[in-house]
Amino acid sequence: MKESTIQANILKYLNSLPGCYAINNHGNSYQGSGRPDIFASYKGRFLAFEVKNESGKPTKLQLHELSKWEAAGAITGIVRSVDDVKKLIEGIE
């Protein structure tokens, strides 16, 4: 499955949740490289996800960017499906 399809499915799921707003982070030359693909807020928690397909691997820069968001209190992860996202956010009340 293409990463763009996985990302669209995740965004659809997140935006269907009450108390959640999620966007696709369209990278460009003004933002810098390595930024997560999806930014969201869910019930007051910030989420940052890097989307990969089954064979995709994050770059060192992507992992570094995720670690900075995590250090600031965000829920982060490399996600390959809606189920991966569900596991990461299941404890948010």
C-alpha positions as semicolon CSV with decimal commas, in nm:
position;residue;x (nm);y (nm);z (nm)
1;M;0,000;0,000;0,000
2;K;0,125;0,349;-0,082
3;E;0,220;0,582;0,204
4;S;-0,021;0,844;0,071
5;T;-0,310;0,595;0,102
6;I;-0,209;0,498;0,455
7;Q;-0,179;0,865;0,547
8;A;-0,524;0,945;0,404
9;N;-0,678;0,656;0,602
10;I;-0,513;0,774;0,924
11;L;-0,627;1,134;0,873
12;K;-0,983;1,017;0,803
13;Y;-0,981;0,809;1,121
14;L;-0,832;1,081;1,342
15;N;-1,068;1,350;1,214
16;S;-1,364;1,120;1,282
17;L;-1,280;1,112;1,653
18;P;-1,461;1,360;1,878
19;G;-1,210;1,607;2,016
20;C;-0,952;1,547;1,743
21;Y;-0,816;1,766;1,465
22;A;-0,548;1,625;1,235
23;I;-0,365;1,762;0,932
24;N;-0,121;1,641;0,673
25;N;0,207;1,825;0,707
26;H;0,299;1,908;0,347
27;G;0,674;1,949;0,363
28;N;0,835;2,229;0,169
29;S;1,162;2,417;0,152
30;Y;1,048;2,671;0,414
31;Q;0,977;2,412;0,684
32;G;1,296;2,216;0,680
33;S;1,340;1,845;0,626
34;G;1,238;1,555;0,845
35;R;0,914;1,693;0,986
36;P;0,647;1,433;1,071
37;D;0,377;1,363;0,811
38;I;0,080;1,412;1,044
39;F;0,023;1,666;1,320
40;A;-0,286;1,636;1,538
41;S;-0,440;1,744;1,863
42;Y;-0,658;1,494;2,044
43;K;-0,829;1,576;2,372
44;G;-0,558;1,827;2,454
45;R;-0,262;1,607;2,357
46;F;-0,034;1,685;2,064
47;L;0,040;1,399;1,821
48;A;0,316;1,376;1,561
49;F;0,332;1,073;1,332
50;E;0,570;0,967;1,058
51;V;0,384;0,746;0,807
52;K;0,565;0,457;0,640
53;N;0,449;0,164;0,431
54;E;0,539;-0,196;0,520
55;S;0,890;-0,169;0,377
56;G;0,958;0,198;0,453
57;K;1,220;0,301;0,708
58;P;1,246;0,643;0,872
59;T;1,558;0,849;0,812
60;K;1,786;0,955;1,095
61;L;1,654;1,308;1,053
62;Q;1,292;1,193;1,081
63;L;1,373;1,001;1,399
64;H;1,555;1,304;1,537
65;E;1,255;1,530;1,465
66;L;1,017;1,283;1,633
67;S;1,245;1,268;1,938
68;K;1,229;1,648;1,973
69;W;0,849;1,642;1,964
70;E;0,843;1,357;2,217
71;A;1,079;1,544;2,450
72;A;0,833;1,834;2,438
73;G;0,549;1,606;2,553
74;A;0,394;1,494;2,224
75;I;0,277;1,142;2,152
76;T;0,487;1,032;1,857
77;G;0,547;0,727;1,645
78;I;0,627;0,562;1,317
79;V;0,288;0,441;1,198
80;R;0,204;0,201;0,918
81;S;-0,173;0,171;0,970
82;V;-0,477;0,306;1,151
83;D;-0,429;0,023;1,403
84;D;-0,082;0,159;1,489
85;V;-0,238;0,498;1,561
86;K;-0,513;0,342;1,773
87;K;-0,249;0,170;1,988
88;L;-0,058;0,494;2,042
89;I;-0,361;0,699;2,146
90;E;-0,566;0,439;2,334
91;G;-0,470;0,576;2,678
92;I;-0,571;0,939;2,611
93;E;-0,866;1,042;2,824
